């Protein structure tokens, strides 16, 4: 991320207060609005965002909820935040550790006998930081993904899977590597963590997340669906390319959340996600020691991932004196979410772009996302300064990161 200093302070009205009194901040509303709109100009159907600088809040949306009725998207609309669910699950796991009900060094073989068919010891910590070597189940429930083809998703996104079935799909394959030796992002590990939480507490994962995370963090808009494929409230539509090469799309708004469960079934808003990370920073959810453990980055990940938490470099910004922002991204079919925050929780940036970077990446949207991120995190306008790449094709990512199918 590029950041510069020396921008003048401006006053931004705080919509969370009862009055319209201005709050002193460096947020630039005109720059934020312009770079947000640029995401739609680059090809995203819609985008919604909330940026916080202390008590100052800027929240806005651009684009339309659907291509037919053309109803404008609102910043309070609900979206599938996918893997941003992982920090929520991690929070519950670390609360169980704080309470003495669990240890990061506990093995899944001891805690959930018979679930994993491997002799190698896989610990709770391995699952949290993606060093377990567990295979990824998505490649088995959507086999066409092996060729970078989303065709199986067109009808398969309605199908229900139990958590045990997801784990069984993945574990029919050998471990990608010995636990702890390498890093490979896997949804399978977080499904196992969901089963572990239920086994320890005797309650559903959703009830534990609600009581331990959503309630204390005051995340009143967040939903945790287990089987209902419909988003219950106003929301933008999600679309995915068919892969037929003719520019056609199919609608993936309705998606069976069982396919992600503990790895990514949450439906939320940018405002609620900012509340989550604020509650992590201010001690509402976890002790300072546990938060530091979350932020301890693994060398196997290239110092980019801790315990259920990602880190990105941020250069030259007052709010990021250590040059690092913490948070998480989330990619569901047809939506990409981004949520990163200063270590003290003072500067917060969360937004969702209704565009798919797994199957339809474009340099134009990637560049617009980078420009908005720089404006939101560092108050700097990088429009026209450089072009950002959307990254390699999905099949290259899968085969490089997830290994070779046996």
N, C-alpha and C positions, 0 to 999 in steps of 0.2 A: 504494500500500500504506500502511496505517496502522500506526504503531508508537509505543509509549510506553516510557518509562524507569522505573526504580525498582522493578522486581520483585525479590523476594528470591531468593537463590541456593538451588538444591536439588542434591542428589547423584543422579546417574543412573549405573546400572551400565553398564559398557562391555562388550558381548558380544564384541568383537574381541580382548579380552585373555584370558589363560589363567586369571586369577583373577577373583573377583567384587568386587574392590576398587572402591569408588565413586570417581568423578571429579567434581570440583567444576565446576558448570555452572549456567547460568540456565535450562536446558531444564526445562519443566514437564510431566512425563509424563502427569499427569491431564488437563491442558488439551489436550495433543496427542492423546491417545486420544479424548477427548470430541469434539473438532472433526473428527477423522478419521471417527468413527462417524456424525457428522452428515451426512457426504457420502452414506452409504448411506441414512440416514433421508430424505435429500432426493431419492432416486430412483436413485442409482448402484448397479448390482448389486454392485460391489466396488471397493476402492481399496487400494493398497499403497504404503508410504512408508518412506524413511529420512531422518532428520535428524541432522546432525553439528554439534557445537559443540566444536571442538578435538579432544581425545581422547574426549569423551563421544559416545555413539551411541544414538539412539532409533530403533527400527525396529518397524513394526507393520503389520498388514493388517486390513481389515474387510470383511464381506460374504462371498459364496460364489463359487466358481469357475464354477459353472454352475447354471441354474435347476432342474435335474432331480435331481441327486444331492446337491446342497446341501453339497458339500465346502467347508470354509472356505478362503478365500484365504490364502496365506502371503506374507510380505514378500519372500521369495526367489523367488517365482514369476516366470516369464519373460513379458515383454510386448513388443509391437512399439512401439519408441520413436520410430519414424518420423523426423521431421526432426532429432531429436537426433543422427542420423547426420552431419548437416552439419558440426558442429564437429570430428568425427573426420576427415572428408575435408579440411577446411580445414587441420588439423594436418599431414597428409601434404603438402599443397601448400606450406605454409610451410617444412617441412623441406627440400623440394626447392629452395626459394628460398635457404634458409640454406646449402645445399650448392653453390650456384652453378649448379644444373641448370635453373633457371627464374627468371624475373623477373615481378613483378606487372604490369609494363607490357608484357609479351609479348602479342601478339595471337593469338587463336585462328586467324585466317586464316593466319598464318605457321606456327603450331605444328601445326595439323590442317587442312591445305589441303583445301578441298572439302566440309568438314563443314557449314559455315554458308553459306547462299546470299546473304549480305548484303555490300554494299560497305563499309558503316560498320565501322570498326575496333572490335572487341570484345576487351577485354583480360582477363587473368586476374583482375585486381582487380574489374572490372565484374561478373564472374560470382560472385566471393566475396561481394560486398556487395549483390547484386541490383539493380545499376544498369545492366544490360546492355540492357534493353528486350526481351529474348527472350520470345516468347509461352509460355504454359503449355500443356503437352501433355495434361494431364488432361481438359481440356475437349473434346479430340478423341477420346480413347479412351472417354470416358463422355459422349456428347453430351447426354443428358438433364439433365446438371448445368446446362446453360444455362437451364433452367426451374426450377432448384432442386429437381429431382426425382432421387432416388438410384436409380431403377428399373434403369438400365443396370448398376449395380454388382452387383445380385443374382446375375447369372450372369457378368458380365464380370470379377469379381475373381479368377477362376481362370486367366485367359488370360496366356500368356507373351508378353513383348515384349523384343526386343533393345534395347540402349541406342541403337544407331543408328536403330532404328525410332521410338523415343520422340522423338529429336531431329528426325527427319524429319516426324513428326506435327505438332510445334510450328512448325517453320520453313517450313511451307507458307503461313504467314501473315506479314504484314509485321511489322517491329519495332513494339512499342507506342510507343516514343519513341527519340530519338537516344541512343546509349550515353553514360552519365554524367550525363544531364540530369535524370532522375527516378528514382524507386524503385518497383519492383514485384516482390514476392516470386515467385520462379519456380523450380520444381523442375528445369526444363529446363537451367538453367545449371549445376547440380551434376551432372547426368548428363554434360554436356560435360566438367566437371572430372574425373569418373571416367575418361572416355576419355583425357583428357590425361595423367593419372597412369599409366595402362597404357602409353601410347605412350612416355613418357619412361623408365619403368623396365623395360619389357619383361615385366612381371609382371602378374598379375591384381590388380584393386583390392583384393580380399579378402586376398590374401597380403601386400600392402603395408600395409593397415590392421592386420593381425594382427602383423606384425613391428615396425611403427613406432609403433603406438598401443596395441593391446590388450595386447601382451606387456609393454612397459615400464610401463604403468599397472596391470598385474596384474588386468586385467578378464577373469577366468577363466570367467565365466558368459555372456559376450556371444557371440552367434552372428551370422554374416553370410551368410544364405542367399541364393542367387542365383536358384533356380528352385523349390525345394521349398516348397510352400505350407503345410506343417505345422510347428508349433512343436515342437521336439524337447526336451521336458521339461515339468514341471508348469506349468500356465498357466491363467488365467481365460479364460472365453469372451468373445468380442466380438460385439455385436449392433448392427444398424442398422435404423432404421424403414423399412418398405417404401415409404412414401409413399402408401399406399392410403387413408389417412385413417381407418383402423379400429383404430389402435393396435397393429397387427401388426409384427413384426420378422423380419428374416432374419439368419442367422448369418454373420458375416464373419471368424471366427477364422482359418480357412484362407484365405490370401490369397497370390497369386503375387508374391513379393518383387521379381521383375524389373520390375514396374511402378513401383517407387520407386528401386531400385538405389542409386546414389551419393547420391540425394536423401533416402533414408530407409528402407533395407532392414534396419537393425540390429534384433536382438532382444536384450533385455538385462534387467537388474534395477535397482531404485533404487540398490542398493549399488554396482554396477559403474559406473553413470553418475556417482555421486559420486566414484568413483576417477578417472574421466576428467578431471573438472574440477579435482580436487585435483592431478593430475599436470600440468595446464596451469599452475596457480598456483605450484607449487613448483619449476618448471624441469626436471622430468623429461622433458617432451616437446618443449619449445621454449625458445628464448632469451627473456630478458626483453623484448628489442626486438620480437620476433615477437608475444609476448603483448600488448604495448602496441598493436601494429598491429591485432590482432584487436579490441581494445577501443576503437579509434578510431572513433567513431560518425559516420555520414554525415549531413550536413544534409538530403540528399534523403529520408532515412527518418524525418525528424523527430527525429534523434539517438536512434534506438531500435535501430539495427543497425550492426554493424561488419563485420569479415571473418568470416563464419560464426558470429557471436555476437550474441545479443540483449541488450538492457539494459532494466531496469525501474526505476522510481523506488521508493526505500524511505525512508520518513521516520521520524526519531526513534529509530533503533536503534543501539546501541553498536557492533555488528559492521559497520555500514555507514556509516562517518563521512562518506563522500562522497555518501551518499544514492542510490547506484546498486548494483544487483546484476546480475551477468553470468551468462549461461547460454543456454538455448534451450528452446523448447517443441516438442512433437511431437504431431501429430494424425493417427492412422490411423483407418480405418473402425471405429468402435465403441470407441475408446480415446483418451484425452487425457493426455499426459505433460507435466510441468512440472519444470524443473531450473534453479535459480538459486542463486548463491553470492556470498559476500563477496569483494572483490578479493584478499584474502590467503588465501582458501580455507579460512578457519577455520570459518565458519558455512556449512553446505551443506544444501540442501533439494531433495529429488527425490521426486516421487510420480506415480503413474499412476491415473487415474480411468477405470474401464471404462464410460465414457459418451461419446457423440459430440456434440461441440459444433459440428460442421459442419452436421448435418441435424436434430439434436434438442436444441437449446440450451434450457435452462430457467433462469429467474432463481434458482430454489431451489438448483440445483447450483452455479451461478456464485457465489452468496452463500456457500454452504458451502465452496467452494474458496478464496474470499478469506479467510474466517475461519480455515481451517486454515493458509493461507500466512502470515497475520499471526501466528498462534501459533508457527509453526515458525521464522520469520525474526526476529521481534521479541519473542517471549515475551509477547504481548498477546492478551487475549480481546476480540474485537470482535463476539461473538455478540449479535444483537439490536440492534446499533448502527446498522446501515444495510442496505439491500438493493442488491445489485449486479445490473446488467443482463447478460444472456447475449449481448447484441449483436444486430446486424441479421440478417436472413435470409440464407441462403447465396447466393441469387441476387443480392442487392444487393451483397454482398461481392465476388462474382466479377465482376460487370459494372463495378463501380466500380474494383476493383483491377486487373483483367486486361484491361480495354478492351472494345471492340466487335468481334465476330467479323466477318471479311470474307468 
